[in-house]
Structure formats: structure tokens, C-alpha cells
């Protein structure tokens, strides 16, 4: 077995960031025109995202300069819980909530059981651009906590039970919460 020499980080830190809609979870973008990235919001050298959040999703993103912490947060083996507030098209049924809780069959297998429950519409910032809504189709909000990290998992789960996601906001990862961070704001924590 090959032994790796770990570089000790002198000041391990964690950055909690409220990622706005339409921002990439990386520090560079080579496309034309250039898209908004983490570099537009976080002027801290040496940190990198612990996991990811899709461009069309919002909310809590953790960044760190500590490889051990990054691994603990992002590796699916650790099953760190992630909680999302999800605005759905339609008024979700009890049967669909139960399906989300039990596990949903997707093209890459059955999802692990989740915690799914209806919630009142949260008091949150308006999204730019606004979420598309149809006058004759209601919307509702759920809180969904998962322990996996499959690609676009929450959106695929809600679509599979018949209620497409309109807006997706991650509010918690493990013990770390979004709390009162406004979109584009970040907070630094020391890990020592």
C-alpha cells in the first residue's frame, strides 16, 4: 500500500456561502460569454468547494482549504445529510411524499430513504430571474433531506413522483446551516 504524505494546513478553515442562482461552483470559466463563478463572490485564496451545487440551484455551499474536511463533507461514504427546500409544481400528495421518504427508483437505481415533509412557503429572497409559474397550476414547498449525492438527485426524485422542481435551495449540510446569509454572502469559520 502506497503511503501519501499529507500536507498539513496551518490554518484550516471552512467557508459557508449562499450560492446565488446561475453561479457555477468553480472559480474559473472559459466559456464565452464568461459565466458567474465563485471567484466573483469569494476573495479567499486556497479554498475549494466541498461538493457541488448545480448552476440552477441556490443555497449553502461549503468551501475549505482542508482536504480531510473536504473528503468528510463530499464523499458519499460518509452519508452527510443535506437538507433542501424545494418548490414543486403542483400540490404534492401524501403518496408522493411517502415515495420520497421510502426511496425512489431512478435510472441509476433506488435512492436511499429520505426525510420528506410539506412546509409553508419559506420567507426567502426573490429569485432572479423569477421562477416560472402557471396561473392554473398551484405550487407547494417541501423540505427534503437526503444522504446521497447523485447528479441532480433532488430534481430527478421529485420528477419521478410526478411533481417537478421549480426552485431548489440547500439550507443545511451536516451541522452547518444557511441561517441568515443572503445570496452572494459568505461566512468564514475556523476548524481549529
N, CA and C atoms as a LAMMPS dump frame, in Angstrom:
ITEM: TIMESTEP
0
ITEM: NUMBER OF ATOMS
576
ITEM: BOX BOUNDS ff ff ff
-5.0000000000000000e+02 5.0000000000000000e+02
-5.0000000000000000e+02 5.0000000000000000e+02
-5.0000000000000000e+02 5.0000000000000000e+02
ITEM: ATOMS id mol type element x y z
1 1 1 N 0.838 -1.174 0
2 1 2 C 0 0 0
3 1 3 C 0.885 1.241 0
4 2 1 N 0.571 2.158 -0.903
5 2 2 C 1.362 3.376 -1.018
6 2 3 C 0.929 4.366 0.055
7 3 1 N 1.914 4.951 0.718
8 3 2 C 1.621 5.918 1.77
9 3 3 C 1.714 7.323 1.183
10 4 1 N 0.674 8.135 1.454
11 4 2 C 0.662 9.51 0.957
12 4 3 C 1.129 10.453 2.048
13 5 1 N 1.953 11.392 1.671
14 5 2 C 2.379 12.413 2.61
15 5 3 C 1.369 13.541 2.584
16 6 1 N 0.616 13.674 3.643
17 6 2 C -0.397 14.725 3.721
18 6 3 C 0.264 16.041 4.09
19 7 1 N -0.137 17.093 3.391
20 7 2 C 0.346 18.413 3.717
21 7 3 C -0.572 18.995 4.775
22 8 1 N 0.007 19.362 5.896
23 8 2 C -0.8 19.908 6.98
24 8 3 C -1.151 21.359 6.666
25 9 1 N -2.447 21.666 6.779
26 9 2 C -2.905 23.025 6.552
27 9 3 C -2.711 23.79 7.852
28 10 1 N -1.971 24.916 7.79
29 10 2 C -1.64 25.644 9.007
30 10 3 C -2.858 26.291 9.661
31 11 1 N -3.813 26.724 8.876
32 11 2 C -4.998 27.373 9.434
33 11 3 C -6.232 26.817 8.73
34 12 1 N -6.676 25.612 9.12
35 12 2 C -7.824 25.027 8.429
36 12 3 C -9.083 25.863 8.639
37 13 1 N -9.776 26.116 7.545
38 13 2 C -10.976 26.927 7.65
39 13 3 C -12.096 26.389 6.78
40 14 1 N -13.287 26.84 7.115
41 14 2 C -14.48 26.467 6.375
42 14 3 C -15.204 27.756 6.008
43 15 1 N -15.679 27.817 4.776
44 15 2 C -16.43 28.976 4.308
45 15 3 C -17.845 28.514 3.992
46 16 1 N -18.833 29.162 4.604
47 16 2 C -20.236 28.914 4.298
48 16 3 C -20.66 29.998 3.32
49 17 1 N -21.182 29.607 2.17
50 17 2 C -21.522 30.547 1.101
51 17 3 C -22.947 30.297 0.643
52 18 1 N -23.715 31.364 0.473
53 18 2 C -25.055 31.255 -0.097
54 18 3 C -24.929 31.489 -1.596
55 19 1 N -24.856 30.383 -2.329
56 19 2 C -24.657 30.462 -3.775
57 19 3 C -25.93 30.956 -4.454
58 20 1 N -25.826 32.069 -5.188
59 20 2 C -26.997 32.54 -5.924
60 20 3 C -27.319 31.649 -7.121
61 21 1 N -28.526 31.772 -7.62
62 21 2 C -28.945 31.108 -8.849
63 21 3 C -28.021 31.537 -9.985
64 22 1 N -27.71 30.625 -10.897
65 22 2 C -26.934 30.884 -12.118
66 22 3 C -25.455 31.179 -11.864
67 23 1 N -24.92 30.677 -10.749
68 23 2 C -23.491 30.814 -10.46
69 23 3 C -22.88 29.414 -10.487
70 24 1 N -21.737 29.277 -11.171
71 24 2 C -21.049 27.987 -11.248
72 24 3 C -20.295 27.711 -9.954
73 25 1 N -20.204 26.443 -9.564
74 25 2 C -19.481 26.028 -8.349
75 25 3 C -18.011 25.767 -8.657
76 26 1 N -17.384 26.719 -9.291
77 26 2 C -15.959 26.647 -9.613
78 26 3 C -15.445 28.074 -9.661
79 27 1 N -14.116 28.211 -9.664
80 27 2 C -13.527 29.549 -9.624
81 27 3 C -13.182 30.104 -11.003
82 28 1 N -13.235 29.275 -12.027
83 28 2 C -12.922 29.753 -13.375
84 28 3 C -13.983 29.283 -14.359
85 29 1 N -14.094 30.026 -15.452
86 29 2 C -14.983 29.638 -16.543
87 29 3 C -14.363 30.127 -17.838
88 30 1 N -14.164 29.208 -18.765
89 30 2 C -13.53 29.549 -20.033
90 30 3 C -14.522 29.748 -21.166
91 31 1 N -15.826 29.699 -20.849
92 31 2 C -16.812 29.842 -21.916
93 31 3 C -16.95 31.313 -22.31
94 32 1 N -17.536 31.527 -23.497
95 32 2 C -17.799 32.87 -23.983
96 32 3 C -19.276 32.976 -24.272
97 33 1 N -20.011 33.891 -23.678
98 33 2 C -19.507 34.83 -22.671
99 33 3 C -19.227 34.115 -21.358
100 34 1 N -18.353 34.737 -20.565
101 34 2 C -17.976 34.164 -19.272
102 34 3 C -19.184 34.161 -18.337
103 35 1 N -19.356 33.057 -17.603
104 35 2 C -20.455 32.933 -16.639
105 35 3 C -19.953 33.262 -15.238
106 36 1 N -20.877 33.615 -14.351
107 36 2 C -20.517 33.948 -12.97
108 36 3 C -19.957 32.709 -12.277
109 37 1 N -18.907 32.897 -11.493
110 37 2 C -18.256 31.8 -10.764
111 37 3 C -18.065 32.195 -9.3
112 38 1 N -17.526 31.283 -8.522
113 38 2 C -17.229 31.554 -7.11
114 38 3 C -16.248 32.712 -6.953
115 39 1 N -15.361 32.896 -7.94
116 39 2 C -14.375 33.98 -7.864
117 39 3 C -15.026 35.358 -7.836
118 40 1 N -16.249 35.459 -8.332
119 40 2 C -16.959 36.734 -8.308
120 40 3 C -17.475 37.087 -6.915
121 41 1 N -17.448 36.132 -5.992
122 41 2 C -18.032 36.323 -4.664
123 41 3 C -17.081 36.058 -3.506
124 42 1 N -16.107 35.176 -3.702
125 42 2 C -15.277 34.728 -2.582
126 42 3 C -13.812 35.073 -2.858
127 43 1 N -13.302 36.127 -2.205
128 43 2 C -11.921 36.552 -2.439
129 43 3 C -10.919 35.886 -1.494
130 44 1 N -11.11 34.6 -1.236
131 44 2 C -10.258 33.88 -0.285
132 44 3 C -9.399 32.885 -1.063
133 45 1 N -8.096 33 -0.938
134 45 2 C -7.192 32.107 -1.655
135 45 3 C -7.126 30.745 -0.981
136 46 1 N -6.973 29.702 -1.796
137 46 2 C -6.682 28.373 -1.277
138 46 3 C -7.876 27.551 -0.829
139 47 1 N -9.091 28.046 -0.992
140 47 2 C -10.261 27.243 -0.632
141 47 3 C -10.883 26.661 -1.902
142 48 1 N -11.552 25.545 -1.734
143 48 2 C -12.234 24.915 -2.864
144 48 3 C -13.517 24.277 -2.353
145 49 1 N -14.452 24.081 -3.265
146 49 2 C -15.779 23.582 -2.886
147 49 3 C -15.7 22.156 -2.373
148 50 1 N -16.432 21.903 -1.295
149 50 2 C -16.582 20.553 -0.743
150 50 3 C -17.941 20.06 -1.235
151 51 1 N -17.955 19.435 -2.378
152 51 2 C -19.201 19.056 -3.033
153 51 3 C -19.57 20.108 -4.058
154 52 1 N -20.795 20.005 -4.564
155 52 2 C -21.205 20.972 -5.572
156 52 3 C -22.687 21.252 -5.443
157 53 1 N -23.1 22.263 -6.146
158 53 2 C -24.493 22.664 -6.215
159 53 3 C -24.695 23.116 -7.655
160 54 1 N -25.678 22.561 -8.331
161 54 2 C -25.89 22.866 -9.736
162 54 3 C -26.079 24.362 -9.973
163 55 1 N -25.767 24.784 -11.177
164 55 2 C -25.875 26.189 -11.562
165 55 3 C -27.276 26.74 -11.315
166 56 1 N -28.314 25.909 -11.546
167 56 2 C -29.689 26.385 -11.388
168 56 3 C -30.241 26.145 -9.983
169 57 1 N -29.382 25.764 -9.046
170 57 2 C -29.776 25.593 -7.646
171 57 3 C -29.136 26.703 -6.821
172 58 1 N -29.695 26.926 -5.641
173 58 2 C -29.242 28.008 -4.773
174 58 3 C -28.918 27.459 -3.393
175 59 1 N -28.297 28.307 -2.589
176 59 2 C -28.155 27.979 -1.191
177 59 3 C -26.766 27.59 -0.74
178 60 1 N -26.721 26.82 0.348
179 60 2 C -25.491 26.55 1.077
180 60 3 C -24.487 25.727 0.267
181 61 1 N -23.304 26.304 0.135
182 61 2 C -22.153 25.622 -0.439
183 61 3 C -21.024 25.788 0.568
184 62 1 N -20.34 24.699 0.879
185 62 2 C -19.208 24.747 1.796
186 62 3 C -17.917 24.717 1.004
187 63 1 N -16.968 25.548 1.411
188 63 2 C -15.636 25.563 0.813
189 63 3 C -14.625 25.416 1.938
190 64 1 N -13.495 24.81 1.636
191 64 2 C -12.483 24.611 2.664
192 64 3 C -11.096 24.576 2.041
193 65 1 N -10.093 24.766 2.884
194 65 2 C -8.705 24.605 2.471
195 65 3 C -8.115 23.33 3.079
196 66 1 N -8.975 22.497 3.665
197 66 2 C -8.541 21.287 4.364
198 66 3 C -9.051 20.049 3.627
199 67 1 N -8.154 19.255 3.082
200 67 2 C -8.533 18.066 2.323
201 67 3 C -9.325 17.058 3.126
202 68 1 N -8.978 16.892 4.39
203 68 2 C -9.688 15.94 5.254
204 68 3 C -11.149 16.371 5.437
205 69 1 N -11.35 17.652 5.668
206 69 2 C -12.709 18.177 5.827
207 69 3 C -13.479 18.061 4.517
208 70 1 N -12.822 18.388 3.415
209 70 2 C -13.468 18.291 2.103
210 70 3 C -13.931 16.871 1.853
211 71 1 N -13.105 15.901 2.171
212 71 2 C -13.441 14.488 1.972
213 71 3 C -14.621 14.076 2.852
214 72 1 N -14.6 14.501 4.109
215 72 2 C -15.675 14.144 5.048
216 72 3 C -17.022 14.705 4.594
217 73 1 N -17.008 15.901 4.008
218 73 2 C -18.247 16.538 3.571
219 73 3 C -18.746 15.952 2.256
220 74 1 N -17.852 15.735 1.306
221 74 2 C -18.301 15.41 -0.051
222 74 3 C -18.32 13.926 -0.398
223 75 1 N -17.597 13.09 0.309
224 75 2 C -17.566 11.669 -0.041
225 75 3 C -18.87 10.994 0.375
226 76 1 N -19.589 10.364 -0.578
227 76 2 C -20.867 9.718 -0.261
228 76 3 C -20.747 8.636 0.817
229 77 1 N -19.551 8.095 1.008
230 77 2 C -19.336 7.064 2.015
231 77 3 C -19.719 7.57 3.411
232 78 1 N -19.551 8.875 3.653
233 78 2 C -19.825 9.444 4.969
234 78 3 C -21.307 9.768 5.181
235 79 1 N -22.091 9.739 4.108
236 79 2 C -23.549 9.941 4.178
237 79 3 C -23.933 11.174 4.992
238 80 1 N -23.24 12.294 4.737
239 80 2 C -23.574 13.529 5.437
240 80 3 C -24.915 14.043 4.913
241 81 1 N -25.842 14.276 5.818
242 81 2 C -27.2 14.706 5.445
243 81 3 C -27.172 16.105 4.838
244 82 1 N -27.974 16.285 3.792
245 82 2 C -28.137 17.574 3.136
246 82 3 C -29.637 17.86 3.066
247 83 1 N -30.037 19.048 3.523
248 83 2 C -31.45 19.412 3.537
249 83 3 C -31.713 20.523 2.529
250 84 1 N -32.781 20.337 1.763
251 84 2 C -33.185 21.27 0.714
252 84 3 C -34.609 21.741 0.958
253 85 1 N -34.882 23.002 0.622
254 85 2 C -36.244 23.484 0.493
255 85 3 C -36.546 23.446 -0.993
256 86 1 N -37.621 22.792 -1.349
257 86 2 C -37.913 22.545 -2.764
258 86 3 C -39.307 23.062 -3.097
259 87 1 N -39.374 23.975 -4.066
260 87 2 C -40.664 24.423 -4.567
261 87 3 C -41.056 23.511 -5.717
262 88 1 N -42.24 22.942 -5.613
263 88 2 C -42.71 21.968 -6.594
264 88 3 C -43.869 22.517 -7.418
265 89 1 N -43.964 22.036 -8.632
266 89 2 C -45.129 22.335 -9.453
267 89 3 C -46.227 21.352 -9.055
268 90 1 N -47.375 21.888 -8.638
269 90 2 C -48.471 21.053 -8.171
270 90 3 C -48.499 21.009 -6.656
271 91 1 N -49.564 20.406 -6.135
272 91 2 C -49.732 20.258 -4.691
273 91 3 C -49.433 18.799 -4.348
274 92 1 N -48.271 18.552 -3.783
275 92 2 C -47.786 17.185 -3.6
276 92 3 C -48.755 16.348 -2.745
277 93 1 N -48.928 15.119 -3.152
278 93 2 C -49.819 14.195 -2.441
279 93 3 C -49.076 13.497 -1.306
280 94 1 N -49.845 12.95 -0.364
281 94 2 C -49.249 12.166 0.719
282 94 3 C -48.52 10.948 0.155
283 95 1 N -49.085 10.343 -0.894
284 95 2 C -48.454 9.163 -1.508
285 95 3 C -47.094 9.513 -2.1
286 96 1 N -46.977 10.68 -2.744
287 96 2 C -45.699 11.097 -3.328
288 96 3 C -44.681 11.398 -2.233
289 97 1 N -45.123 12.034 -1.144
290 97 2 C -44.211 12.275 -0.017
291 97 3 C -43.703 10.959 0.552
292 98 1 N -44.592 9.975 0.648
293 98 2 C -44.186 8.669 1.161
294 98 3 C -43.18 8.007 0.228
295 99 1 N -43.378 8.148 -1.085
296 99 2 C -42.415 7.593 -2.049
297 99 3 C -41.042 8.223 -1.856
298 100 1 N -41.01 9.561 -1.699
299 100 2 C -39.731 10.236 -1.482
300 100 3 C -39.066 9.731 -0.214
301 101 1 N -39.867 9.499 0.818
302 101 2 C -39.34 9.013 2.096
303 101 3 C -38.826 7.583 2.007
304 102 1 N -39.51 6.75 1.23
305 102 2 C -39.144 5.333 1.131
306 102 3 C -37.966 5.078 0.192
307 103 1 N -37.792 5.936 -0.79
308 103 2 C -36.785 5.733 -1.834
309 103 3 C -37.482 5.693 -3.186
310 104 1 N -36.873 6.335 -4.161
311 104 2 C -37.472 6.474 -5.483
312 104 3 C -36.611 5.738 -6.507
313 105 1 N -37.228 4.886 -7.351
314 105 2 C -36.432 4.245 -8.398
315 105 3 C -36.061 5.263 -9.49
316 106 1 N -34.764 5.411 -9.72
317 106 2 C -34.251 6.277 -10.782
318 106 3 C -33.482 5.409 -11.765
319 107 1 N -33.056 5.988 -12.876
320 107 2 C -32.342 5.186 -13.875
321 107 3 C -31.002 4.655 -13.371
322 108 1 N -30.472 5.225 -12.277
323 108 2 C -29.217 4.714 -11.7
324 108 3 C -29.464 3.985 -10.379
325 109 1 N -30.689 3.503 -10.176
326 109 2 C -31.001 2.697 -9.002
327 109 3 C -31.929 3.392 -8.026
328 110 1 N -32.33 2.649 -7.016
329 110 2 C -33.231 3.142 -5.983
330 110 3 C -32.483 4.106 -5.061
331 111 1 N -33.102 5.253 -4.786
332 111 2 C -32.475 6.192 -3.853
333 111 3 C -32.629 5.671 -2.427
334 112 1 N -31.761 6.115 -1.563
335 112 2 C -31.856 5.773 -0.144
336 112 3 C -33.077 6.473 0.444
337 113 1 N -33.615 5.954 1.535
338 113 2 C -34.728 6.644 2.194
339 113 3 C -34.339 8.091 2.525
340 114 1 N -35.322 8.979 2.441
341 114 2 C -35.108 10.405 2.687
342 114 3 C -36.131 10.884 3.712
343 115 1 N -35.933 12.071 4.209
344 115 2 C -36.921 12.698 5.083
345 115 3 C -37.622 13.755 4.242
346 116 1 N -38.903 13.549 3.93
347 116 2 C -39.668 14.471 3.09
348 116 3 C -40.907 14.919 3.833
349 117 1 N -41.119 16.23 3.876
350 117 2 C -42.319 16.748 4.512
351 117 3 C -42.725 18.082 3.904
352 118 1 N -44.036 18.33 3.898
353 118 2 C -44.549 19.623 3.441
354 118 3 C -44.115 20.7 4.423
355 119 1 N -43.839 21.897 3.881
356 119 2 C -43.54 23.052 4.723
357 119 3 C -44.289 24.26 4.166
358 120 1 N -44.558 25.263 5.005
359 120 2 C -45.123 26.503 4.466
360 120 3 C -44.084 27.171 3.555
361 121 1 N -44.541 28.007 2.651
362 121 2 C -43.603 28.739 1.793
363 121 3 C -42.627 29.506 2.679
364 122 1 N -41.316 29.258 2.519
365 122 2 C -40.339 29.929 3.391
366 122 3 C -40.234 31.42 3.068
367 123 1 N -39.837 32.193 4.066
368 123 2 C -39.62 33.624 3.892
369 123 3 C -38.189 33.806 3.382
370 124 1 N -38.059 33.818 2.061
371 124 2 C -36.733 33.861 1.441
372 124 3 C -36.666 34.968 0.393
373 125 1 N -35.48 35.171 -0.102
374 125 2 C -35.199 36.186 -1.111
375 125 3 C -35.889 35.822 -2.433
376 126 1 N -36.262 36.829 -3.225
377 126 2 C -36.801 36.536 -4.556
378 126 3 C -35.681 36.044 -5.468
379 127 1 N -36.011 35.152 -6.356
380 127 2 C -35.005 34.641 -7.29
381 127 3 C -34.996 35.503 -8.537
382 128 1 N -33.809 35.72 -9.07
383 128 2 C -33.653 36.435 -10.334
384 128 3 C -32.962 35.524 -11.332
385 129 1 N -33.607 35.186 -12.448
386 129 2 C -34.966 35.564 -12.833
387 129 3 C -35.992 34.802 -11.997
388 130 1 N -37.226 35.334 -11.929
389 130 2 C -38.263 34.666 -11.133
390 130 3 C -38.567 33.265 -11.658
391 131 1 N -39.058 32.423 -10.761
392 131 2 C -39.468 31.067 -11.118
393 131 3 C -40.698 31.166 -12.013
394 132 1 N -40.736 30.353 -13.08
395 132 2 C -41.926 30.354 -13.941
396 132 3 C -43.071 29.685 -13.192
397 133 1 N -44.208 30.3 -13.268
398 133 2 C -45.388 29.728 -12.634
399 133 3 C -46.566 29.865 -13.583
400 134 1 N -47.465 28.896 -13.511
401 134 2 C -48.672 28.928 -14.327
402 134 3 C -49.854 29.228 -13.428
403 135 1 N -50.69 30.126 -13.859
404 135 2 C -51.814 30.569 -13.03
405 135 3 C -52.74 29.439 -12.623
406 136 1 N -52.934 28.46 -13.496
407 136 2 C -53.891 27.391 -13.19
408 136 3 C -53.256 26.177 -12.515
409 137 1 N -51.946 26.238 -12.22
410 137 2 C -51.267 25.116 -11.554
411 137 3 C -50.665 25.625 -10.239
412 138 1 N -51.104 25.068 -9.107
413 138 2 C -50.563 25.519 -7.815
414 138 3 C -49.119 25.047 -7.635
415 139 1 N -48.455 25.642 -6.666
416 139 2 C -47.128 25.17 -6.266
417 139 3 C -47.161 24.912 -4.766
418 140 1 N -46.177 24.158 -4.301
419 140 2 C -46.049 23.914 -2.864
420 140 3 C -44.572 23.783 -2.543
421 141 1 N -44.258 23.754 -1.266
422 141 2 C -42.876 23.607 -0.804
423 141 3 C -42.761 22.363 0.054
424 142 1 N -41.621 21.684 -0.07
425 142 2 C -41.284 20.581 0.816
426 142 3 C -39.873 20.791 1.349
427 143 1 N -39.586 20.146 2.46
428 143 2 C -38.225 20.022 2.956
429 143 3 C -37.816 18.586 2.652
430 144 1 N -36.654 18.416 2.032
431 144 2 C -36.175 17.083 1.663
432 144 3 C -34.742 16.926 2.151
433 145 1 N -34.512 15.911 2.986
434 145 2 C -33.171 15.626 3.488
435 145 3 C -32.719 14.298 2.92
436 146 1 N -31.56 14.332 2.236
437 146 2 C -31.003 13.129 1.62
438 146 3 C -29.595 12.895 2.162
439 147 1 N -29.113 11.658 2.009
440 147 2 C -27.76 11.324 2.466
441 147 3 C -26.888 10.852 1.318
442 148 1 N -27.373 11.011 0.102
443 148 2 C -26.599 10.657 -1.086
444 148 3 C -26.234 11.939 -1.819
445 149 1 N -25.499 11.803 -2.895
446 149 2 C -25.132 12.976 -3.68
447 149 3 C -25.103 12.679 -5.165
448 150 1 N -26.136 12.017 -5.652
449 150 2 C -26.177 11.715 -7.084
450 150 3 C -26.417 12.989 -7.889
451 151 1 N -26.014 12.949 -9.146
452 151 2 C -26.189 14.086 -10.035
453 151 3 C -27.666 14.476 -10.14
454 152 1 N -27.966 15.726 -9.816
455 152 2 C -29.318 16.302 -9.913
456 152 3 C -30.365 15.426 -9.219
457 153 1 N -29.978 14.835 -8.114
458 153 2 C -30.805 13.834 -7.438
459 153 3 C -32.163 14.365 -6.996
460 154 1 N -32.196 15.504 -6.328
461 154 2 C -33.47 16.016 -5.817
462 154 3 C -34.429 16.286 -6.973
463 155 1 N -33.951 16.93 -8.009
464 155 2 C -34.813 17.218 -9.168
465 155 3 C -35.329 15.923 -9.808
466 156 1 N -34.476 14.939 -9.909
467 156 2 C -34.901 13.668 -10.506
468 156 3 C -35.894 12.939 -9.609
469 157 1 N -35.698 13.016 -8.293
470 157 2 C -36.616 12.359 -7.364
471 157 3 C -38.013 12.968 -7.446
472 158 1 N -38.092 14.3 -7.398
473 158 2 C -39.42 14.927 -7.407
474 158 3 C -40.12 14.716 -8.746
475 159 1 N -39.369 14.745 -9.835
476 159 2 C -39.976 14.493 -11.157
477 159 3 C -40.491 13.056 -11.23
478 160 1 N -39.744 12.118 -10.644
479 160 2 C -40.138 10.704 -10.701
480 160 3 C -41.449 10.437 -9.963
481 161 1 N -41.775 11.27 -8.958
482 161 2 C -43.037 11.077 -8.242
483 161 3 C -44.132 12.011 -8.762
484 162 1 N -43.846 12.706 -9.878
485 162 2 C -44.871 13.492 -10.556
486 162 3 C -44.971 14.956 -10.174
487 163 1 N -43.964 15.487 -9.474
488 163 2 C -44.017 16.88 -9.047
489 163 3 C -42.67 17.55 -9.362
490 164 1 N -42.539 18.127 -10.568
491 164 2 C -41.264 18.718 -10.973
492 164 3 C -40.809 19.851 -10.049
493 165 1 N -39.509 19.952 -9.87
494 165 2 C -38.905 21.008 -9.063
495 165 3 C -38.881 22.308 -9.846
496 166 1 N -39.355 23.377 -9.203
497 166 2 C -39.285 24.713 -9.789
498 166 3 C -38.122 25.514 -9.204
499 167 1 N -37.87 25.319 -7.916
500 167 2 C -36.796 26.042 -7.235
501 167 3 C -36.194 25.125 -6.187
502 168 1 N -34.858 25.169 -6.07
503 168 2 C -34.152 24.27 -5.165
504 168 3 C -33.132 25.075 -4.368
505 169 1 N -33.28 25.045 -3.033
506 169 2 C -32.398 25.801 -2.144
507 169 3 C -31.857 24.861 -1.073
508 170 1 N -30.527 24.673 -1.051
509 170 2 C -29.938 23.852 0.011
510 170 3 C -29.779 24.73 1.247
511 171 1 N -30.314 24.256 2.373
512 171 2 C -30.294 25.051 3.604
513 171 3 C -29.395 24.464 4.685
514 172 1 N -28.97 23.2 4.539
515 172 2 C -28.128 22.6 5.576
516 172 3 C -27.305 21.46 4.996
517 173 1 N -26.056 21.356 5.471
518 173 2 C -25.166 20.236 5.176
519 173 3 C -24.595 19.801 6.516
520 174 1 N -24.913 18.589 6.944
521 174 2 C -24.451 18.136 8.255
522 174 3 C -24.869 19.138 9.316
523 175 1 N -23.939 19.606 10.156
524 175 2 C -24.293 20.553 11.214
525 175 3 C -24.333 22.016 10.762
526 176 1 N -23.924 22.285 9.517
527 176 2 C -23.822 23.67 9.05
528 176 3 C -25.106 24.106 8.353
529 177 1 N -25.609 25.286 8.755
530 177 2 C -26.866 25.807 8.225
531 177 3 C -26.648 27.128 7.481
532 178 1 N -27.536 27.392 6.534
533 178 2 C -27.505 28.637 5.772
534 178 3 C -27.83 29.834 6.659
535 179 1 N -28.78 29.639 7.581
536 179 2 C -29.224 30.687 8.5
537 179 3 C -29.549 31.976 7.743
538 180 1 N -28.949 33.11 8.15
539 180 2 C -29.344 34.405 7.582
540 180 3 C -28.406 34.923 6.504
541 181 1 N -27.59 34.066 5.922
542 181 2 C -26.72 34.525 4.841
543 181 3 C -27.57 34.883 3.626
544 182 1 N -27.394 36.074 3.108
545 182 2 C -28.107 36.491 1.894
546 182 3 C -27.391 35.916 0.672
547 183 1 N -28.062 35.811 -0.463
548 183 2 C -27.403 35.321 -1.674
549 183 3 C -26.131 36.119 -1.973
550 184 1 N -25.044 35.401 -2.233
551 184 2 C -23.76 36.021 -2.515
552 184 3 C -22.924 36.322 -1.298
553 185 1 N -23.467 36.138 -0.094
554 185 2 C -22.719 36.376 1.128
555 185 3 C -22.027 35.095 1.601
556 186 1 N -20.929 35.276 2.326
557 186 2 C -20.232 34.122 2.898
558 186 3 C -19.808 34.444 4.318
559 187 1 N -19.511 33.379 5.056
560 187 2 C -19.05 33.495 6.444
561 187 3 C -17.897 32.502 6.614
562 188 1 N -16.814 32.95 7.242
563 188 2 C -15.654 32.088 7.483
564 188 3 C -15.697 31.532 8.905
565 189 1 N -15.363 30.237 9.018
566 189 2 C -15.247 29.586 10.321
567 189 3 C -13.871 28.954 10.421
568 190 1 N -13.303 28.983 11.594
569 190 2 C -12.045 28.289 11.83
570 190 3 C -12.359 26.84 12.198
571 191 1 N -11.575 25.913 11.704
572 191 2 C -11.776 24.492 12.019
573 191 3 C -10.864 24.027 13.134
574 192 1 N -10.177 24.924 13.799
575 192 2 C -9.274 24.535 14.891
576 192 3 C -9.937 24.647 16.229
